Amino acid sequence: MTTTTSRARTAPTAASSTDRGADIGLLVLRVVAGALIAGHGAQKLFGWFGGSGLSATADGFDRMGYNPGVFFGTLAGLSEFGGGLLLILGLLTPLGAAAVLGTMINVIAVHWDGGVFGNGGYELPLLYAAVAAGLAFTGPGRFALDHGRPWNRTGIAVGAAAVGIAVLAAVLTLLVKAAF
């Protein structure tokens, strides 16, 4: 005699409180990290929040060996500002994450000799890079402009593509920097 077991099957219901908790967590992470990163970009581009503006940023990039400084300073400012805004909104999240991650890889390279911690260290850009990479894989969550849109994709392949694009852009930037 064989015994069969039947499982009660229920129709999918609204998101569980655990799912909503994860979505709220992603919202908090996106908004806080995105706002801080966008703020750094606004400092570089517009001189907002006590920043020095594009002219001084360009001079600083020239001194760091990113020549021409106007191009690289603008690129960094736009990547931080635009990528941060995309993360805040949860819009085109893998693209925003890639922009932030690629920029943070270059910031880490600039501060590498300072080590992780301390004055001149790279712990903050490493944290931003980790947040961006994590969001590239998880997506923005339910409370985002991407949610429910046909272009919204998450998962290993999308995260890996975003990280790959960021690494490629960062390496190309570092190679151009080294060539000049």
HUDATA-V550909 format. One record per run of one state. SS is the DSSP state (h for helix, s for strand, l for the rest). FROM is the first residue (numbers start at 1). LEN is the number of residues. If there is no record, write none. Layout:
# HUDATA-V550909
[[SS:FROM:LEN] [SS:FROM:LEN]]
This chain:
# HUDATA-V550909
[[l:1:16] [h:17:30] [l:47:6] [h:53:11] [l:64:5] [h:69:21] [l:90:3] [h:93:22] [l:115:8] [h:123:16] [l:139:17] [h:156:24] [l:180:1]]
